[in-house]
Amino acid sequence: MKQINLKIFFTFYLLAIIVLISPVAMAQTIGGDVPNSSIGGNTTATNGIFTLSNPLKVDSIGGLVQSLVEIFSYIAIIFAVVMIIYTGFQYVTNAAQGNAKKIEELNKQMLMIIIGVAIIIAARVMVQVVINTLEVTGVVSPEVIQSANKATKIQ
C-alpha cells in the first residue's frame, strides 16, 4: 500500500512540475500592426487580425480518424513484415535442427501474423466503405467527405 501511495505521489509531483515549468501560451500580441500596442516588433497581424493555419491535413473528426487508422496501419504492416522475416528465420533454423514442436508453434505464430494483417487491411477498407456510403447517401456534407478524402492523400 505504501508503494502505491509513493507512485501516486511521484506521478502527481511530476505532473505538477510539468504544468508549472512548461511555458504558458497566452493570447497576447507583441506589438507590430496591432492597434494600441506599446511593445514594438514584427508580427503576422494584418489590421489587428491574426490568421491561424491548421497544421493538420484534416478539417473534421472523420478525417482525423481516417488519418489515424492509416498511420496505425502503416506502422502495423511494417511491424508485421519484420515479424514475418523473424518467424521465417526461426522456421528455417528450427527445420534444420529437426525441432517439430517448435515448427508447429512457428506455424501458429505465422498464422496469427497473417490474421493480424488481414484485420488491419479490413479496418482500412471499413473506414473507406463508411466514407463512401456517407458520400453516396448524402448524409454528410460534401466538405466533410472532401476533408476525409484529403486526409488519405500524402502531400
N, C-alpha and C positions, 0 to 999 in steps of 0.2 A: 504494500500500500504506500509506503514511504517513497519507493522508487517511482511509482506512478505520479505522485504529487510532485516529485522533483522534475520529472519530464514535463508535466503541465506547467510548472513554474518557469522552466527554461524556454518552453515554447512561447509563453506569453512575454517573457523577457526579450526574446529575440524579435518578436513582432513589435514590441514597444520600441526597440532600438531602430528597427526598420522604419517605422512610422515617424519617429522623432528626428532621425538623422537624414532621411531622404528629402530631397529638395521638394519644396512646395510649389505647385503651379498655381499662380494667381492670374485672374483675368484682368490684368492691368497692362497698360501700354507704356512704352518707354519713349516718349517724345515722338518726333517725326512730324507727320502730317496730321496728327490728331489735334483738334482744336483745344485750346486752353491747356496745353501741355507745358510744363515748366522744365522738363528734362529734355535736352537735345539728343538727337540720334536718328538713325535711319530705321524705318520700319517698312512693312509691306502694306501699310494702310493707304487707301486712296479715299480722300474726303471723309475720313473717320470710319470707313467700313473695311473690315478685315474679311478676307476670304480664306476659309479653311478647306484644304483639299483632302479628299478621302484617301487614306493610304491603302485601303483595301481595294480589290478589284470588284467588289460586290456592293450592291445597293439594298439588299434585303436579307432577311434571315434565311430564306430558302437558298439564296446564292451562297451564303456563308456555310450552311450545312453541306451543300454540294461541294464546295471547296475543301471543307474538312474531310469529307468522305474520299475525295480524290487524293488529297495529301496522305491520308492514312493508308489508302490502297497502294500508293506507290511505295511507301515505306514497308508495308507488309509484304508486298510482292518481292521487293529486293531481299528482305529477310528470308522469304520462302526459297528464293533461288540459292541463297547461301546455305540454307539448311538442306536443300536437295543435294548440293555438292558435298556437304559434310556427310550426309547419310550415305550417299553413293560411295564416298571414300571408305567409310566404315564397312559398307557392304562388301566392297572388294577385298579389304584386308581380312574380314572375318570369313569370307568364302575361301580365301587362300589357306586359312587355318583350319577350315572344316568345322567351324562352330555353328551347327544347325540351329541351336536355340537362339543365339544372338541374331542370326539371319532372319528368323521369324519375327523377332522384336523390331528389327530394322524395316521389314516389310510393312508392319503395322505403323511404324513411325512415318514411312513414306506415304502410306495411305492417308494418314492424318494431315500431312502437309498438303497433299493434293486436295483433300476436302476443305482445308482452310483457304486455299487459293480459290476454290470454286465459290465459297461463301463470300469472299472479298469481291470477286467479279460479279456475283449476284447482287451484292449491295450496290455497286455502281450502276448495274442495269436497272435495279428497282428505283433508284433515285431518278434516273433518266426517264423511266416509264411514267413515274408520277408527274414529272415536269411536263412531258409530252401530253399526258392525259389532261392536266390542268389547262394546258395551252389550247388543246382541241375543244374542250368543253366550254372554254371562256369563263371559267370560274374566277380566275386570277387575271389581273390587268396585264396587258402586253409588256408594260415596263418591268414588272416583276419577272416575267419569263425571260426578257432580254437580259436582265441582271443575272439571272441564274445561268443562262447560256454563256454570258460573258465570263462568268467565274471559271468555267471549264477551259477556257482558251488561255494559253500562256502567251503573255505579251512581252 
